[in-house]
């Protein structure tokens, strides 16, 4: 699994303020429609704690690589219990109990501050596997996703960055971001050209959309909104987008056929051809937001 040779032509992060909005459905269908246009496409599933884009694309995995993360190892014979490492750790992953250093690996982000500040050089760098990256191809789309080891949630942002490092240089890179607005989502959306925020026309959907919008604005990425299951609620999401000057990219109707295709792990634009123009229009609108 080699590193990137150049930046992709367009990087689109598909994100949401909460889970269950249809984010992965949008990302997978966008990838298939773009490939049908003749574009070289990579779909990177960065929801490393629970990736599911592979259920729909069904790629043939041909490359598997472990993800190693630097973790501190303490030499108690050299350690004086001074506590410098405890002060340096921003993640509370180190404690000093009766002048003995205790490491909490599940909290460690592998930043390296502890072994850099240790005056006795009692802390050294050790490598530990925290996840895996798998890559393959499906329907003209290159696919890559990451999967964090159980109990290694703190390693999610580093694994997200490792997945993004595999984007290489396609015409279009689609990042299926983790739901919510935590550190893994920020790591996934960062450096994208456009953020496509998927929401629902409900009070919960609007509430979480506003948080996602604030987050993406802090990151500094242009954005647009996709309203999924349009028709089940009201128009407050649309009003919010107009008020905030956020482009409304497309509205995906509340359609039983979409739910049925999803339940079978199928690509909606293949299972319901009448909806393919909608995803094709979404790609065009995203390119417009990106200025392409």
C-alpha positions, 0 to 999 in steps of 0.5 A, spaced: 500 500 500 503 505 497 503 513 499 499 518 495 503 521 489 499 527 488 493 530 491 486 528 488 483 533 483 477 534 488 476 532 495 469 531 498 467 529 505 460 527 506 459 528 513 453 529 518 451 531 525 449 525 527 448 517 525 443 515 521 442 520 516 444 516 510 451 519 509 454 513 507 448 512 502 450 518 499 457 517 499 457 510 496 452 513 490 456 519 489 462 514 488 458 510 483 455 515 479 462 519 478 465 513 476 460 512 471 461 519 468 468 516 467 472 519 473 477 516 477 474 515 484 476 513 490 472 512 496 475 512 503 471 510 509 473 514 515 468 511 520 474 507 522 470 505 529 464 502 525 465 502 517 460 500 513 461 503 506 463 496 504 457 493 505 454 497 499 460 497 494 462 490 496 469 491 494 475 485 492 480 487 498 487 486 495 491 490 500 491 489 508 496 493 512 496 494 520 496 501 523 502 501 528 502 507 533 507 509 537 506 508 545 510 509 551 514 504 554 517 506 561 524 503 564 522 503 571 530 503 573 531 509 570 525 513 572 525 517 578 518 519 578 519 526 577 512 527 574 514 531 567 511 526 563 504 527 567 504 534 566 506 534 558 500 529 557 494 532 554 490 526 554 491 524 561 494 517 559 499 517 564 499 517 572 505 517 577 503 513 583 508 513 589 513 515 584 511 510 579 509 511 572 503 508 570 501 508 562 493 508 560 494 505 553 487 506 551 487 514 552 494 514 549 494 518 542 501 517 541 503 524 541 510 523 543 510 528 548 512 524 554 518 521 552 521 528 549 520 531 556 523 525 560 529 528 563 532 521 565 530 518 558 526 513 562 520 513 557 522 510 550 517 509 543 514 502 542 510 500 536 503 497 537 498 495 532 491 499 533 488 498 527 488 495 520 487 499 513 484 495 507 484 497 500 481 494 494 476 495 488 469 495 486 465 497 480 470 502 477 471 505 484 477 504 488 476 503 495 479 504 502 477 503 509 480 503 516 478 499 522 480 501 529 482 495 534 477 494 540 478 498 546 483 503 541 478 509 540 483 514 542 487 511 536 481 513 531 484 520 528 491 517 527 487 511 523 483 516 519 489 520 517 492 514 515 486 512 511 486 519 507 494 518 506 491 512 501 487 517 497 493 518 491 491 522 485 484 520 483 479 525 479 475 525 485 476 522 492 470 521 497 471 521 504 465 518 508 466 521 515 465 519 522 458 521 524 458 527 529 463 532 530 468 529 534 475 529 533 475 523 528 470 527 524 474 533 524 480 529 522 476 526 516 473 533 514 480 537 514 483 539 508 477 537 504 475 541 498 467 541 500 464 538 505 457 535 504 453 535 510 447 530 510 441 531 514 433 530 515 428 535 515 426 534 523 428 537 529 433 533 531 436 533 524 436 541 524 439 541 531 445 536 529 446 540 523 447 546 526 453 543 530 456 540 524 455 547 520 459 550 526 464 545 526 466 545 518 466 553 519 471 552 524 475 548 519 474 552 514 471 548 508 466 550 504 460 546 505 453 544 502 447 540 505 443 534 502 436 533 505 435 526 506 428 523 507 425 529 504 417 530 506 417 527 513 418 533 517 418 540 515 422 546 512 426 548 517 432 545 515 431 549 508 429 555 512 436 555 516 440 554 510 437 560 506 438 564 512 445 562 513 447 562 506 449 555 505 447 551 498 442 546 499 445 541 494 439 536 493 433 533 497 432 526 497 425 524 497 422 519 503 421 513 498 420 506 500 424 503 495 431 507 497 429 503 504 428 497 501 435 497 497 439 500 503 436 494 507 439 489 501 446 492 501 444 495 494 447 501 491 440 506 490 442 509 484 442 502 481 436 499 484 432 505 483 434 507 476 429 513 476 433 516 482 440 516 478 439 523 476 438 526 483 445 523 485 448 526 478 445 532 480 448 532 486 455 531 483 454 537 479 452 541 485 458 539 489 463 541 483 459 548 483 460 549 490 468 547 489 468 552 483 470 547 478 
